[in-house]
Amino acid sequence: MLPRGQTPASEAPGPAQRCCLTEPAALVTELLAWYRRCGRDLPWRRTRDPYRIWLSEIMLQQTGVQAVQDYYRRFLERFPNLAALAAASLDEVLALWAGLGYYSRARNLHAAACQLVAEQQGCFPMEVEQLMQLPGIGRSTAGAIRSIAFDRPGPILDGNVRRVLCRLLALQLPPRSPAAERQLWHWAERLTPTAAAHDYAQAIMDLGALICRPRQPDCDRCPLAGHCHGRRLGLQQQLPLRSRRPAVPLRLEVALLIETPHGIAVRQRPLRGLLGGLWEFPCLQLAQEADAAAAEIGLLQQLQQQLGLRDLAQPLGQVRHVYSHFRLQLYAYRILLGGTADLPADWRWLTPEQLSAWPLHGSHAKILPLLSAAPGRALSLAKEALCPCPMSPC
């Protein structure tokens, strides 16, 4: 049995481990027959509109089908076509995306829509190379759009397809290594048929999602079991090879809610970088050895010169949130001011009602129920104003 995350020294990767695709046409025929019986009925499969297919492919990057379906519906209700999306502000797009996570996807989606309207008269190109010129579209997403929207052959290599190919052809290499990338793309290209590209792209993705699952693949029901080298060698449970995941670090942060009779102060994050373009309460990341009380004092001292703060802050509570690469523990404080204060240019005063619909990033959206339960102002905040998808790395 292969040790988790590595290849045995006696079986160092080499040409002998690379199984050949001797009958790709027969394999594709069996896969398509299975798909026509068992393929999933998903909202984006009821259209050939490249805008809707592109939207679904971007949403499905790093996010499961179940989480995406409601977002997809709401997004199309607000932005039914490319022109509507391009005409919207980034804040509007981010607000609808809130809770789905990986917000660079939303920024790229908006930027690509603007580019298509400005440079292509709102028309999607159908060539992979041209699609890859758009923000947020890589080789696999471009292949999926070309195949599904235009029924033209475009190889794909998303997570599901990568897993299927690693098992099907018994690839005993770390699946993200350069050598594995070259081999997997070669196989993906050989398997992609000239005809029925639309069905094939969705069929091989469904095979990975429904049958060739990350754990406990259902080999007895797999239409390609007779072709699978991984199963023949008894390696289907060990493939793809898994790398050791580094420990997820914990970050500590203090957020300060500055409230006046006119609203609560929020600021927008820079457009580039983590959670770019989203909004938050003023906050400060703590050193691991610092305690929350000391950091809160430090934060107030930084803000006093800008806003003339003199009152003491009161604790609201703690929030825990998981992002893609770290865990966050957030200490929330609140300060009530009797009058107004001047804000920096990128800050705003928002009412509780506005905050409930504003594109706050995940951890700061979780502060709102703490605020609604606190005595004093802001009691009209809806308690359901949580991150809409708490399982997503918002």
Secondary structure as UniProt FT lines:
FT   TURN            4..5
FT   HELIX           9..11
FT   HELIX           15..17
FT   HELIX           24..38
FT   HELIX           43..45
FT   HELIX           50..59
FT   TURN            60..62
FT   HELIX           65..78
FT   HELIX           82..87
FT   HELIX           90..97
FT   TURN            98..99
FT   HELIX           104..120
FT   TURN            121..122
FT   HELIX           128..131
FT   TURN            132..133
FT   TURN            135..136
FT   HELIX           139..150
FT   HELIX           159..168
FT   TURN            169..170
FT   TURN            175..176
FT   HELIX           178..191
FT   HELIX           197..206
FT   HELIX           207..211
FT   HELIX           219..221
FT   TURN            223..224
FT   HELIX           225..227
FT   HELIX           229..232
FT   TURN            233..234
FT   TURN            236..238
FT   STRAND          250..260
FT   TURN            261..262
FT   STRAND          263..268
FT   TURN            274..277
FT   STRAND          279..280
FT   STRAND          283..286
FT   TURN            288..289
FT   HELIX           292..307
FT   STRAND          314..322
FT   STRAND          327..336
FT   TURN            345..346
FT   STRAND          347..350
FT   HELIX           352..357
FT   HELIX           362..365
FT   TURN            366..367
FT   HELIX           368..373
FT   TURN            379..380
FT   TURN            383..384
FT   TURN            390..391
//
